[in-house]
Amino acid sequence: MPVGRPSVAVGMPTPAQSSPTPSPAPPKDGSGPKAGTSQKQGRFRTYVDYSVGDRSANLEADGNALKHRQEVDNAGIERVLRDERRAERTPKRMPNNWQGYDIESTQKDGKVRYIEVKSLSGDWDSRGVALTRSEFREATKRQDQYWLYVVERAISGNAHVHRIQNPAGKANQFFYDDGWRELGEPETVSGHSGAPEQGNSDVPFQKIGNRPPNLPMVRRKLWQKSR
């Protein structure tokens, strides 16, 4: 599993289940039912990414990649705008710096769809599409009025749009897999948390980054010699 991307299995009840508990996750070795079988699954996998800022900076540094990303995004949004008009809704594209969603699309009865568009140059595969913190917050706030539109093959002649209503509200449980270990608090000596007690020479020094622990001056010098 890629570093910085622990997975979360999102539980959703299916008609075949008598309780909201999701069905077991597919085996990691790839065994079990294949795609296209009739067995229903109550668990979808999403990923939590805590290194988005670094990747965004890399994308901005690569001018060609950024230009391509903008072309794909714009093509996907334009496709959605056309589809919304054909559905007799009135779409309004939001400014580029708008946070939470891309389009407000008003129906004849006055109801509004708040649409976040995720455009892909290829197929929608296991790499998935990402909602930012502000987008997920907006999805939680708007509930059934919030829609996630995923546009596959946005810059090709055979683009396809998947429309998902209330993507945040459809999840009723979040299962955190073993990738979350790397985000856990470092284990400390049993019975102690934080810096060693003053005067207790049996407790080992705790190194915190490149900073010395909060120790009296004599022990601080010993800690520096032990590095």
VEXDO-340364 format. One record per residue (C-alpha): residue number from 0; residue in three letters; x, y, z. Coordinates in steps of 0.05 Angstrom, whole numbers, plus 5000, padded with zeros to 4 digits. Each point is the difference from the previous one (the first is absolute). Example, Ala and Ser with C-alpha at 12.3 -4.5 7.8 and 13.67 -1.06 7.14 Angstrom:
<atoms>
+-----+---------+------+------+------+
| num | residuo |   px |   py |   pz |
+-----+---------+------+------+------+
|   0 |     ala | 5246 | 4910 | 5156 |
|   1 |     ser | 5027 | 5069 | 4987 |
+-----+---------+------+------+------+
</atoms>
This chain:
<atoms>
+-----+---------+------+------+------+
| num | residuo |   px |   py |   pz |
+-----+---------+------+------+------+
|   0 |     met | 5000 | 5000 | 5000 |
|   1 |     pro | 5029 | 5068 | 4982 |
|   2 |     val | 5029 | 5041 | 5057 |
|   3 |     gly | 4954 | 5056 | 5021 |
|   4 |     arg | 4937 | 4964 | 4976 |
|   5 |     pro | 4970 | 4955 | 5054 |
|   6 |     ser | 4934 | 4971 | 4977 |
|   7 |     val | 4931 | 5006 | 5030 |
|   8 |     ala | 4946 | 4950 | 4982 |
|   9 |     val | 4934 | 5037 | 4999 |
|  10 |     gly | 4942 | 4957 | 5023 |
|  11 |     met | 4933 | 5005 | 4964 |
|  12 |     pro | 4940 | 4954 | 5013 |
|  13 |     thr | 4974 | 4962 | 4940 |
|  14 |     pro | 4931 | 4968 | 4990 |
|  15 |     ala | 5032 | 4932 | 5013 |
|  16 |     gln | 5021 | 5020 | 5070 |
|  17 |     ser | 4955 | 4999 | 5061 |
|  18 |     ser | 5043 | 5048 | 5039 |
|  19 |     pro | 5044 | 5060 | 4984 |
|  20 |     thr | 5063 | 4959 | 5012 |
|  21 |     pro | 5040 | 4997 | 4935 |
|  22 |     ser | 5019 | 4934 | 4969 |
|  23 |     pro | 5072 | 4977 | 5010 |
|  24 |     ala | 5054 | 5033 | 4958 |
|  25 |     pro | 5025 | 4961 | 4940 |
|  26 |     pro | 5063 | 4958 | 5014 |
|  27 |     lys | 5065 | 5037 | 4988 |
|  28 |     asp | 5027 | 4943 | 4957 |
|  29 |     gly | 4949 | 5015 | 4946 |
|  30 |     ser | 4959 | 4936 | 5012 |
|  31 |     gly | 4925 | 5001 | 5009 |
|  32 |     pro | 4945 | 5023 | 4953 |
|  33 |     lys | 5023 | 5033 | 4936 |
|  34 |     ala | 4975 | 5065 | 4971 |
|  35 |     gly | 4933 | 4992 | 4966 |
|  36 |     thr | 4973 | 4945 | 5046 |
|  37 |     ser | 4931 | 5007 | 5031 |
|  38 |     gln | 5025 | 5001 | 5072 |
|  39 |     lys | 4985 | 5068 | 5031 |
|  40 |     gln | 5051 | 5036 | 5041 |
|  41 |     gly | 4985 | 5048 | 5057 |
|  42 |     arg | 5070 | 5029 | 5004 |
|  43 |     phe | 5035 | 5049 | 4954 |
|  44 |     arg | 5072 | 5021 | 5008 |
|  45 |     thr | 5022 | 5073 | 5005 |
|  46 |     tyr | 5067 | 5030 | 5019 |
|  47 |     val | 5021 | 5054 | 5047 |
|  48 |     asp | 5059 | 5040 | 4973 |
|  49 |     tyr | 5040 | 5044 | 5047 |
|  50 |     ser | 5054 | 5019 | 4949 |
|  51 |     val | 4956 | 5037 | 4950 |
|  52 |     gly | 5038 | 5065 | 5010 |
|  53 |     asp | 5065 | 4969 | 4978 |
|  54 |     arg | 4970 | 4970 | 4937 |
|  55 |     ser | 4965 | 5065 | 4982 |
|  56 |     ala | 5066 | 5036 | 5004 |
|  57 |     asn | 5032 | 4948 | 4955 |
|  58 |     leu | 4943 | 5008 | 4950 |
|  59 |     glu | 5008 | 5076 | 4999 |
|  60 |     ala | 5075 | 4991 | 4989 |
|  61 |     asp | 4986 | 4959 | 4937 |
|  62 |     gly | 4970 | 5049 | 4951 |
|  63 |     asn | 4980 | 4948 | 4949 |
|  64 |     ala | 4965 | 4956 | 5052 |
|  65 |     leu | 4963 | 5060 | 5028 |
|  66 |     lys | 4977 | 5022 | 4930 |
|  67 |     his | 4975 | 4929 | 4986 |
|  68 |     arg | 4964 | 4997 | 5067 |
|  69 |     gln | 4965 | 5066 | 4985 |
|  70 |     glu | 4979 | 4976 | 4931 |
|  71 |     val | 4970 | 4936 | 5029 |
|  72 |     asp | 4965 | 5038 | 5056 |
|  73 |     asn | 4970 | 5051 | 4952 |
|  74 |     ala | 4978 | 4946 | 4951 |
|  75 |     gly | 4964 | 4962 | 5055 |
|  76 |     ile | 4965 | 5062 | 5026 |
|  77 |     glu | 4978 | 5021 | 4930 |
|  78 |     arg | 4972 | 4930 | 4989 |
|  79 |     val | 4960 | 5004 | 5064 |
|  80 |     leu | 4974 | 5070 | 4982 |
|  81 |     arg | 4974 | 4973 | 4934 |
|  82 |     asp | 4968 | 4940 | 5033 |
|  83 |     glu | 4966 | 5043 | 5053 |
|  84 |     arg | 4969 | 5045 | 4946 |
|  85 |     arg | 4975 | 4938 | 4962 |
|  86 |     ala | 4967 | 4977 | 5065 |
|  87 |     glu | 4963 | 5067 | 5001 |
|  88 |     arg | 5039 | 5026 | 5060 |
|  89 |     thr | 5035 | 5068 | 5001 |
|  90 |     pro | 5073 | 4991 | 5019 |
|  91 |     lys | 5046 | 5055 | 5025 |
|  92 |     arg | 5075 | 4989 | 5001 |
|  93 |     met | 5033 | 5026 | 5062 |
|  94 |     pro | 5066 | 5040 | 5000 |
|  95 |     asn | 5065 | 4960 | 4998 |
|  96 |     asn | 5017 | 5018 | 5072 |
|  97 |     trp | 4931 | 4979 | 5026 |
|  98 |     gln | 5005 | 4948 | 5054 |
|  99 |     gly | 4952 | 4942 | 5011 |
| 100 |     tyr | 4971 | 4987 | 4931 |
| 101 |     asp | 5006 | 5021 | 4927 |
| 102 |     ile | 4929 | 5010 | 4975 |
| 103 |     glu | 4932 | 5022 | 5026 |
| 104 |     ser | 4946 | 4969 | 4957 |
| 105 |     thr | 4929 | 5023 | 5011 |
| 106 |     gln | 4939 | 4958 | 4982 |
| 107 |     lys | 4934 | 5028 | 4976 |
| 108 |     asp | 4970 | 4991 | 5070 |
| 109 |     gly | 5055 | 5042 | 5030 |
| 110 |     lys | 5040 | 4944 | 5031 |
| 111 |     val | 5075 | 5007 | 4992 |
| 112 |     arg | 5053 | 4947 | 4988 |
| 113 |     tyr | 5068 | 5018 | 5028 |
| 114 |     ile | 5046 | 4962 | 4954 |
| 115 |     glu | 5073 | 4983 | 5010 |
| 116 |     val | 5031 | 4976 | 4935 |
| 117 |     lys | 5059 | 4953 | 4999 |
| 118 |     ser | 5028 | 4993 | 4930 |
| 119 |     leu | 5045 | 4943 | 4977 |
| 120 |     ser | 5039 | 4992 | 4936 |
| 121 |     gly | 4990 | 4924 | 5003 |
| 122 |     asp | 4954 | 4951 | 5035 |
| 123 |     trp | 4978 | 5006 | 5072 |
| 124 |     asp | 5043 | 4946 | 5033 |
| 125 |     ser | 5026 | 4980 | 5068 |
| 126 |     arg | 5041 | 5064 | 5006 |
| 127 |     gly | 4934 | 5035 | 5011 |
| 128 |     val | 4982 | 5074 | 5003 |
| 129 |     ala | 5011 | 5046 | 5059 |
| 130 |     leu | 4955 | 5046 | 5039 |
| 131 |     thr | 5037 | 5055 | 5036 |
| 132 |     arg | 4985 | 5017 | 5072 |
| 133 |     ser | 4956 | 5059 | 4979 |
| 134 |     glu | 4963 | 4958 | 4949 |
| 135 |     phe | 4986 | 4945 | 5050 |
| 136 |     arg | 4977 | 5052 | 5050 |
| 137 |     glu | 4953 | 5029 | 4948 |
| 138 |     ala | 4974 | 4930 | 4983 |
| 139 |     thr | 4985 | 4988 | 5073 |
| 140 |     lys | 4964 | 5067 | 5005 |
| 141 |     arg | 4959 | 4994 | 4935 |
| 142 |     gln | 4984 | 4926 | 5006 |
| 143 |     asp | 4951 | 4980 | 4945 |
| 144 |     gln | 5011 | 5066 | 4963 |
| 145 |     tyr | 5074 | 4983 | 4991 |
| 146 |     trp | 5021 | 4959 | 4940 |
| 147 |     leu | 5066 | 4970 | 4979 |
| 148 |     tyr | 5007 | 4995 | 4925 |
| 149 |     val | 5058 | 4958 | 4976 |
| 150 |     val | 5017 | 5010 | 4926 |
| 151 |     glu | 5039 | 4944 | 4969 |
| 152 |     arg | 5041 | 5012 | 4936 |
| 153 |     ala | 4983 | 5074 | 5004 |
| 154 |     ile | 5042 | 5022 | 4941 |
| 155 |     ser | 4980 | 4943 | 4954 |
| 156 |     gly | 4939 | 4992 | 4955 |
| 157 |     asn | 4969 | 4947 | 5045 |
| 158 |     ala | 4998 | 5034 | 5068 |
| 159 |     his | 4954 | 4969 | 5052 |
| 160 |     val | 4971 | 5035 | 5062 |
| 161 |     his | 4985 | 4964 | 5065 |
| 162 |     arg | 4952 | 5039 | 5045 |
| 163 |     ile | 5001 | 4984 | 5075 |
| 164 |     gln | 4952 | 5035 | 5047 |
| 165 |     asn | 5021 | 5015 | 5071 |
| 166 |     pro | 5068 | 4964 | 4999 |
| 167 |     ala | 5015 | 5018 | 5072 |
| 168 |     gly | 4932 | 4979 | 5028 |
| 169 |     lys | 5001 | 4932 | 4967 |
| 170 |     ala | 5056 | 4978 | 5047 |
| 171 |     asn | 4975 | 4976 | 5068 |
| 172 |     gln | 5065 | 4969 | 5026 |
| 173 |     phe | 5074 | 5012 | 4989 |
| 174 |     phe | 5049 | 4942 | 5007 |
| 175 |     tyr | 5073 | 5019 | 5009 |
| 176 |     asp | 5050 | 4949 | 4974 |
| 177 |     asp | 5071 | 4986 | 5022 |
| 178 |     gly | 5028 | 5057 | 4957 |
| 179 |     trp | 4979 | 5046 | 5057 |
| 180 |     arg | 5055 | 4973 | 5044 |
| 181 |     glu | 5049 | 5051 | 4971 |
| 182 |     leu | 4955 | 5056 | 5026 |
| 183 |     gly | 4999 | 4973 | 5071 |
| 184 |     glu | 5034 | 5031 | 5060 |
| 185 |     pro | 5069 | 4971 | 5011 |
| 186 |     glu | 5001 | 4947 | 5054 |
| 187 |     thr | 5031 | 5021 | 5066 |
| 188 |     val | 5029 | 4963 | 5059 |
| 189 |     ser | 4945 | 4963 | 5038 |
| 190 |     gly | 4970 | 5043 | 5053 |
| 191 |     his | 5029 | 5064 | 4972 |
| 192 |     ser | 4976 | 5048 | 4947 |
| 193 |     gly | 5041 | 5061 | 4979 |
| 194 |     ala | 5066 | 5022 | 5029 |
| 195 |     pro | 5034 | 4959 | 5055 |
| 196 |     glu | 4989 | 5021 | 5071 |
| 197 |     gln | 5054 | 5043 | 5030 |
| 198 |     gly | 5048 | 4962 | 5044 |
| 199 |     asn | 4981 | 4932 | 4973 |
| 200 |     ser | 5064 | 4975 | 4967 |
| 201 |     asp | 4969 | 4932 | 4981 |
| 202 |     val | 4955 | 5031 | 4948 |
| 203 |     pro | 5033 | 5005 | 4932 |
| 204 |     phe | 5005 | 5066 | 4964 |
| 205 |     gln | 4944 | 5016 | 4952 |
| 206 |     lys | 5024 | 5032 | 4935 |
| 207 |     ile | 4949 | 5046 | 4968 |
| 208 |     gly | 5023 | 5018 | 4930 |
| 209 |     asn | 5066 | 5038 | 5007 |
| 210 |     arg | 4978 | 5034 | 5064 |
| 211 |     pro | 5025 | 4977 | 5069 |
| 212 |     pro | 4946 | 4980 | 5050 |
| 213 |     asn | 4980 | 5046 | 5057 |
| 214 |     leu | 5055 | 4980 | 5049 |
| 215 |     pro | 5042 | 5033 | 5054 |
| 216 |     met | 5066 | 5028 | 4972 |
| 217 |     val | 5044 | 4942 | 5025 |
| 218 |     arg | 4956 | 4947 | 4969 |
| 219 |     arg | 4992 | 5042 | 4937 |
| 220 |     lys | 5076 | 4998 | 4990 |
| 221 |     leu | 5000 | 4924 | 5011 |
| 222 |     trp | 4944 | 4995 | 4948 |
| 223 |     gln | 5041 | 5040 | 4950 |
| 224 |     lys | 5060 | 4954 | 5010 |
| 225 |     ser | 4957 | 4939 | 4989 |
| 226 |     arg | 4977 | 5023 | 4930 |
+-----+---------+------+------+------+
</atoms>
